[in-house]
Amino acid sequence: MFVETEWLHSGANQAHRAGGYAQDGADQLSRAPLSSGMFGDFAAADRYHEAISAAHSRHVKTFRAHHEMLATLGNKVRAAAAAFTEMDELNAAKLHAGQCNDSDT
């Protein structure tokens, strides 16, 4: 099997970058004020504010979950790339030492 570890590293970097953007989005959104009364001082405005506040909180949580998932993905891809590189180096060393046989592959 041939594995292009440079592509794995590139993908891991992209996942971490995207996760950073998601975290930035969560940070920005969490700082956006949703003041009580911003839609008016009547019952329908209060209900609307409650609905918007709930959606706002869900979006912040979703951004943070995306950050966590993308960071985890990036870390796993980096670990896979390292494992493939280590396995390839070990197999190359065995070949050079004349120790590789059918049971090792």
N, C-alpha and C positions, 0 to 999 in steps of 0.2 A: 504494500500500500504506500502511496506517495502522499505526503501531507505537506502543504505549503505553509509553514509556520509563520512566515511573514504576514500572510493573509489573516491568520488567526490573531496575531498581535494587532494588526490594523483593525480588525473587527472588535477586539477587546477595547482598543482605544476609542473607537466610535461609540461603543456601548457606554463607556465611562463618560464620554463627552455628552452624550444624550442624557445620561443620568444627572450630570451637572446642570444641564439646562432645565430639567424637570425640578431639581432642587431650587434653582434660581426662581423658577415660576412659582413654586410653593412659597418661597420666602417673600417674593413681591406681592403675591395675592394675599398672604396672611397679614401683611401690613396695610392692605387697603381698608380704610375705615368704612364700616357700615353702621353709621350712627342711627340710633333710634330717633324716629321722627323725620328722617331725611326724605321720606315720601309723603309727608303731611302728618297732620295730627287728627286722624279719624280712624275708625275701626278697620276699614278696608286697607288703609295704608299700613297699619300695624300688622295685619295678616300678610300683606305683601312683603313687608320687611322681614317677617319671620321666615317666609318661604325663601326669600333671597339669601338670608343669613344661613339657612340650612344648606342650600345649594352651594354657597360660598365655602362652607366648612367641608362639604363633600369633595369639592374640587381641590382644596388644599390637601386633604388626605389622599386623594387620588394621585396628585403630583408627587407627594412624598412616597407613596407606594411604588410609583413608576421609577423614582430615583433608586429606591432600594432594590427593585427587581433588575434594573439595568446595571447597577454596580455589582450585584451578585453574578449576573450573567458575564460581565466583563472579567471578573475574578476567575470564574470557572473556565472561561476560554483561555485566559493566560495560563492557568494550571494545566490545561490540556496541551497547549503549545509546549510548555516546559516538559511535560511527560513524553510527548512525541520526540522532542529533541534529545532528551536523556536516553530514551529507548534506541534512537538511531545511533547515538554516540556509543552506547554499550554494544550494539550489534556490530558496528564498524570495528570496534576494538577487538571483539571476538573473531571477526573475519581476519583481521590483521595478525592475530595471534594463532590462527589456525584452529580455534576452539569451537567454531560454529558447526553444528551438525543438525540434522533434520529435527531432532527433538527440541532444539532451542528456538525454532521459528514458530 
